[in-house]
């Protein structure tokens, strides 16, 4: 190990090419483990849903969360018609639903699921949690949109809480339930991690 806070350069591979290949970029992003969510909305009386793992909390006050649909996706091309949506976090046993709503289902019949309503917006029954959102802002971002929703209601599922995860292009699961969340004061902030070179 190097001294005085210097990093051991043998531990890192640095891509100094002026052009990063798309496959290399995707592989690097795949090293960031994420949860899986199903975004559900309603247009012209029909319920539409899509799978997403590009999901992130944005703000606690106000409560904002984002997801990123591709511009060419059905949901991405109809954002002007969407005012509310639900963001549903999947359980480990709901992998089939992730595949189905991502358009990769090859079986003759769909997996079992049901949409129910909270605050008038459809959500996926049985998920870990569902956040009901009003569309707050849409930002142009390359080949995707960044859709920011203002959370107006939420529904928490029952224990145990075992999320469906995605890592290196594959579904993954936690070995054990994470258990209930610790009690926090309203003023408590999530941990901030700072890096310095």
Secondary structure, DSSP 8 states (H G I E B T S, - for coil): --STT---GGG------SS--HHHHHHHHTTS-EE-EEEEEEETTEEEEEEE--EEEEETTTTEEEE--BTTSTTGGGGGG--EEEEEE-BGGGHHHHHHHTT---SSS-----EEEETTEEEETT-SEEEEEEEEEEEEETTEEEEEEEEEEEEE--S---BEEEETTEEEE-SS---S-----TT----------
